[in-house]
Amino acid sequence: MKNWIIICLFLVALTYSEEYKFPFKNPDLSMEERIDDLVSRLTLEEKAAQLKYDAPAIPRLGIPQYNWWSECLHGVARNGRATVFPQAIALAATFDTVLVEEITSAIAMEARAKFNACSQKDRRGQYQGLTFWSPNVNIFRDPRWGRGHETYGEDPYLTSRIGKAFVRGLQGDHPQYIQAAACAKHYAVHSGPEGLRHEFNAQVSQKDLWETYLPAFESLVTEAKVEGIMGAYNRTNGQSCCAHSYLMEKVLRKKWNFDGYFTSDCWAITDIYKGHDIVETEEEAVALALHRGCNLNCGSAYAAIPDAVGLGLIDEKVIDKNLKQLLKTRFRLGLFDPEEKVPFNSIETDVIRCEDHIQLARKAAAKSIVLLKNDNNTLPLEKDLRKIYVTGPLATHAQGLLANYYGLSENLVTILEGIVGKVDPATSVTYRQGTLLNRKNLNPIDWYSGEAKNSDVTVACLGISQLIEGEEGEAIASAHKGDRKEITLPQNQLEFLKTIRSKARKLVVVMIGGSPIACPEVFEMADAMLFAWYPGEQGGQAVADILFGDRIPSGRLPLTFPKSVQDLPPFEDYSMQGRTYKYMDKEPLFPFGFGLSYTAFQYDNLKLSSNKIARGESVTATVTISNTGSYEGEEVAQLYITDLHSTVRIPNFSLRKFKRIRLKPGQSKQVRFTITPKMLKIVNNEGKKILEPGQFKIHIGGSSPMQISQKLGAAKMTSGIVSVK
């Protein structure tokens, strides 16, 4: 027996020594010890290669290749089959952080399942890793920006809350490992123009920087502990965003204590010397980026690291520092640990597009849809109508579901398919596309409008798609590299709708798009109007759920819809003056936070626990919300604050809190918000957050307090005053 024990111990020791041949593979050591050991074993050339996004294998150390570039903006993207959730801007329209965290937890499970399957076949290429370059928390300051639909809208607070939920769901809450690594982009002042992004200098005041452009990044770093940060292509106040002494060193690393990795946007290091002319050579650009802490290069520039060292532009110790910071993420993902120690390695592929995830995508799409108009209770429709006519270029357009940075599904449900699957078998549904997406029909024959005359209701599916708005080079129907010079509905669609309106008995317009569409004529023509964003793979089901009343609309606009591009400042001007609901003085078409329901909500009896607030104390605001309509539904209660006695330019209103509540017909609930001194702080001209004495107006309602037309039918807000001594 004793001999058997000795033999077993010998075998265990032998296994242990083989498994942990190198200290960096020993999970019992600290991460710092393991990283130090690994880096000490690498040559300069190997270190340089590991600092590139497509890090090669190191066979002599048993390290497989790893590609850092993966995407999951609204589902695992560019890697085949996955659940396609609604686009980011649609997730923001839910105003539902619990839902978003649930979605990204599902995305993380699918990501691990796909990673495990790929690893078993030694497939480790682009989009097959666990470091996801999402979310995009740039502020959608101007509706002309083509990539705005990747963001969570125009408000820093909403963006920070949705972004925080995204990161927490994706990374998980395991005490040792992260399930997948999120990356907040594009740090920090970046929102077009797309055509100038490789050379543009975004000039911004300290006030706008800290009031608008940085808060979401700060929340994701300090609260959500986001694993990665991606620098933008452009310059901010003269310095490259991928080699910025103030943003990267003073703010990110020192002020916020960020301990994750920093990556360049793809080929942005090349822009430092080719686009921005900050330095003259590639080696100088590489040295500058590494000195500022750009740990990872998406691109090929870091291949010049050995030459930069040879020229004396950078010391190898700086290379080591960047690599050690970068490697932390791979260790937190468990990529150097025994397979059995990492719990996520057991996730199998049956979670990919499982029924729970599909239904979650459908639920999210329905919650994101915004009801903009509903005259005479046109909606919801009866399922047994005699005849329904579906028309328009977005009714069967798959791209209108997918947006960009998307995965692929074997069951994309278009709006037409959703409607056909919803109605009574005896209901006749007819379909004609009627018009092209963004140009006139070549055939002048009207083969479409007669159906509107003969139908009980016409559902016109209009709008834009990623072919028109998107990233530089990707939006192939855009004449402006993805940006929109005009923000109206394409003129051919407007003329088409006028013809349809002249024949239709009832006209329901379903708008598809990821940004504000200035469409006052459409609003006037429609009996009912929905904005459905890019709703993901189950978008057609969700639209049909709303149209026929199986779900009650509860989405809210995360953007202000202006009436015209003439109401906007110049696109290249990054000052917030005149922009978004905070600083726009002109009446919008639709205000930030707006959205109707099939039922009606009333706000009454705002009470403050005190009319005064002191530092270190808080005030409770209580409001009664009643469902005065006929349907059970959800309301998004929004709290805004206005400083009435500020010494500097301040927003007209600032969103500070929001809550979703569900009410049955006739039901009332008291909703409480806690107001803290932090919520009353303003940002001064030096970028400092300060609390000034004076009065503050508290607004609570179902939309922002912007001046709007009575035609919109928004519920009135309730308000009160609190003072700071």
C-alpha positions, -999 to +999 in steps of 0.1 A: +000+000+000+028+023+009+046+017-024+014+025-043+011+059-024+047+067-033+041+058-070+009+079-071+027+109-055+055+105-081+030+104-109+012+135-096+046+153-092+056+143-127+022+155-141+025+188-122+061+194-135+050+187-171+019+208-169+036+237-154+069+235-173+071+273-172+061+294-142+038+316-163+015+285-167+012+279-130-022+292-118-010+291-082+014+320-088+002+356-088-007+371-122+022+396-119+047+368-113+034+348-142+035+378-166+070+387-155+081+352-162+065+351-196+079+384-208+114+375-195+114+346-220+106+366-251+129+381-276+124+417-287+109+405-320+085+382-301+075+411-278+068+433-308+046+406-324+026+401-292+017+438-292-001+434-325-037+425-327-029+393-346-004+379-321+013+348-335+019+315-317+051+309-298+055+272-302+086+269-280+066+281-251+034+263-260+015+295-266-011+294-294-018+324-316-044+349-304-063+375-324-076+404-303-100+417-329-136+405-322-169+424-323-202+420-304-220+454-308-254+436-306-245+400-307-214+380-316-204+396-349-186+386-381-182+350-369-211+331-384-242+320-366-252+339-335-283+356-321-287+390-337-301+414-311-313+449-319-287+475-328-271+495-300-293+526-305-323+504-302-310+490-269-307+525-257-343+532-267-355+505-242-342+526-212-339+492-196-305+484-180-317+451-166-327+439-201-294+451-216-273+432-190-294+401-197-287+405-234-249+409-230-248+379-206-264+359-234-239+373-259-210+363-236-223+327-234-225+325-272-190+341-274-175+315-251-193+286-269-179+297-302-145+303-288-144+268-273-156+252-305-130+272-326-102+264-301-109+226-303-103+229-341-073+252-335-091+280-354-078+312-338-083+339-364-099+373-365-133+375-348-127+342-331-113+355-298-128+368-265-117+404-266-147+422-280-143+458-292-177+469-279-195+490-267-194+523-286-200+550-260-193+580-281-220+607-278-243+609-309-240+647-310-251+652-346-276+632-366-255+634-397-229+611-383-232+577-400-220+556-371-243+571-345-265+540-345-237+521-329-240+543-299-265+547-271-276+582-282-270+618-273-272+618-235-241+611-214-261+597-184-282+573-205-251+562-224-232+556-191-261+535-177-267+514-208-229+510-213-223+500-177-250+473-180-235+461-213-200+457-197-213+439-166-233+414-186-205+407-210-177+403-185-197+386-158-192+385-120-168+356-115-143+364-088-113+353-108-121+352-145-140+374-170-163+356-194-155+379-222-136+413-223-155+444-232-138+475-248-152+510-246-146+530-278-137+554-294-118+573-267-127+601-264-140+628-286-152+611-318-184+614-338-176+623-374-172+633-401-164+598-413-146+611-444-121+632-423-116+608-394-080+600-404-069+636-403-096+655-383-088+675-352-118+676-328-115+708-309-134+708-276-135+729-245-128+715-211-164+721-201-178+701-231-151+674-226-161+667-190-198+674-193-205+655-225-177+635-240-160+618-210-187+608-185-197+575-201-160+565-204-155+574-168-185+553-156-174+523-176-139+525-162-146+533-126-179+515-121-181+487-146-143+480-147-143+477-184-113+456-196-103+476-227-103+511-241-099+519-278-085+552-290-102+571-318-087+578-353-089+616-350-070+641-329-085+658-299-072+693-293-042+687-314-030+653-301-037+619-316-063+600-296-040+569-297-010+589-283-026+615-261-007+626-230-037+642-213-065+617-221-044+585-219-020+592-191-034+619-168-071+610-171-074+573-179-044+558-160-039+583-132-072+600-125-094+569-132-068+542-123-076+522-154-059+488-152-070+473-185-055+474-219-055+503-244-057+495-282-055+517-312-084+518-337-074+499-368-044+514-386-048+546-364-011+545-356-004+550-393-026+580-392-002+597-367+024+602-394+004+599-426-029+616-417-022+640-388+015+648-397+024+648-360+057+629-367+075+621-399+081+583-398+064+551-388+091+544-361+084+578-345+047+572-345+052+538-329+075+552-302+050+580-295+021+556-291+040+532-268+053+560-246+017+572-241+005+537-233-011+524-264-006+487-255-020+471-286-018+480-323-047+471-345-027+474-377+008+466-388+028+496-375+042+478-344+062+456-367+085+486-367+092+483-329+126+466-333+137+494-357+124+521-333+145+505-305+175+503-328+171+540-336+170+549-299+135+562-301+122+539-274+137+517-247+129+480-244+117+486-209+088+506-223+080+477-246+080+454-216+057+478-196+031+479-225+032+441-230+028+434-193-002+456-192-017+440-223-012+404-211-033+410-180-064+406-201-054+373-215-047+360-180-080+373-167-097+354-195-080+323-184-061+317-216-030+305-199-047+283-173-055+246-173-088+241-192-106+226-162-099+256-140-118+280-162-156+274-157-165+290-190-146+264-209-175+240-204-200+261-223-212+242-254-226+253-287-262+245-279-265+280-263-259+296-297-293+309-308-311+288-282-348+295-278-343+317-247-319+340-267-342+342-296-371+352-274-349+377-257-340+393-290-377+395-298-385+410-264-357+436-267-368+446-302-404+451-291-393+472-260-372+494-283-400+504-307-412+539-303-448+549-310-446+584-324-482+589-335-515+571-331-545+593-342-579+580-334-565+548-319-555+535-353-532+510-335-534+483-324-548+466-355-573+437-354-558+404-365-589+395-386-591+425-408-604+418-443-573+430-462-539+445-452-515+460-477-477+459-469-454+481-490-422+501-490-385+493-495-379+482-459-407+456-456-385+427-468-351+443-465-328+421-443-302+448-440-328+469-422-328+443-395-290+438-392-275+473-390-237+469-388-213+447-368-238+419-370-238+381-367-258+359-389-290+340-383-308+313-402-341+329-393-341+366-401-378+377-398-387+406-419-416+429-412-437+414-440-431+379-426-440+391-391-473+405-402-482+375-423-475+352-394-496+372-370-529+377-388-560+355-391-558+329-419-588+345-435-571+379-437-557+388-471-522+403-470-507+417-502-473+431-508-455+454-533-422+470-527-434+501-545-402+521-545-365+517-543-345+525-511-330+559-522-335+566-558-365+569-582-380+539-599-367+535-635-401+521-645-427+549-644-457+526-642-476+528-609-481+492-601-485+497-563-510+524-552-542+507-562-537+481-534-539+508-508-574+518-520-587+483-517-572+475-483-585+482-447-551+494-437-518+501-455-485+495-436-457+514-453-422+504-443-399+533-450-366+547-438-329+540-443-304+512-438-268+506-432-263+510-469-270+547-464-256+554-429-226+536-415-189+534-413-165+548-438-165+526-469-193+503-456-223+523-465-223+516-503-254+537-510-239+568-493-222+596-512-205+609-480-186+578-468-214+568-445-225+602-432-257+619-442-255+654-456-293+656-454-313+640-426-346+638-444-363+607-457-350+599-492-371+621-516-383+591-537-398+575-506-415+607-497-431+610-531-441+574-530-458+579-496-477+609-509-492+587-537-500+559-512-516+585-488-539+597-516-554+562-519-551+546-484-580+543-460-557+540-430-520+546-432-495+531-407-459+541-413-431+519-398-398+538-400-365+519-400-332+536-392-306+543-366-306+581-365-330+610-364-350+613-397-364+648-402-398+638-415-425+663-406-444+655-438-445+618-429-458+627-395-486+647-410-496+620-435-496+590-412-525+579-391-500+560-369-462+560-369-436+537-353-399+540-352-384+505-351-346+512-354-326+482-367-345+457-347-323+425-351-332+390-363-366+390-347-375+425-358-404+415-380-420+395-351-415+424-328-430+450-352-460+427-357-463+422-319-467+460-315-489+465-346-514+439-334-513+447-297-496+415-284-471+439-268-477+475-259-451+501-272-428+515-245-397+525-263-383+561-258-362+582-281-325+583-270-321+612-295-337+645-304-353+645-338-348+680-354-372+693-380-345+701-404-307+700-409-310+738-409-316+736-371-282+721-365-247+738-360-220+729-385-212+692-385-174+697-378-181+720-348-177+699-316-191+726-293-223+714-277-240+748-281-273+743-300-269+705-299-290+677-284-319+682-260-296+698-235-286+729-256-311+729-285-334+759-283-354+753-315-386+732-313-378+696-323-399+673-344-397+647-316-380+654-282-354+633-264-371+607-242-404+608-261-426+578-268-464+571-267-483+540-256-516+524-264-526+534-229-521+568-211-501+577-181-506+607-157-481+622-133-494+638-101-484+649-066-447+655-068-435+657-033-400+665-021-389+653+014-372+687+018-370+719-002-334+722+008-304+700+003-270+703+020-237+687+012-237+651+023-274+648+024-301+638+000-337+646-009-364+621-019-387+630-048-420+611-048-445+612-077-477+593-084-480+577-118-514+564-129-524+544-159-556+562-171-560+541-203-574+507-212-542+486-216-516+473-192-483+489-201-449+501-191-439+537-186-404+551-185-404+578-157-376+603-163-361+628-139-344+659-152-327+687-133-322+724-143-299+747-124-317+780-122-289+802-109-257+789-126-226+811-130-217+794-163-235+782-194-254+751-184-278+726-201-314+735-204-321+701-187-301+671-177-314+636-174-303+623-140-325+592-133-350+570-150-372+540-140-394+516-159-427+507-142-456+484-153-491+495-145-525+478-151-555+500-163-566+522-134-535+513-113-514+540-096-479+537-081-457+560-061-423+562-077-393+575-057-361+591-068-332+600-045-317+633-054-281+637-041-258+668-042-237+650-069-267+651-092-269+688-088-233+695-097-225+714-129-193+715-149-175+748-150-154+763-178-123+746-164-140+712-166-144+709-128-176+695-113-188+720-087-219+724-065-232+760-065-257+775-042-291+784-056-323+768-068-327+737-090-359+727-108-368+690-107-388+677-137-404+643-137-423+629-166-424+606-196-402+627-218-376+655-217-391+689-209-383+704-243-408+728-259-429+706-283-459+707-305-492+698-288-498+674-318-474+649-302-498+643-273-471+638-247-481+635-210-475+667-190-446+668-166-447+676-129-420+697-113-407+712-081-379+733-067-350+723-044-325+748-030-288+744-021-273+768+004 
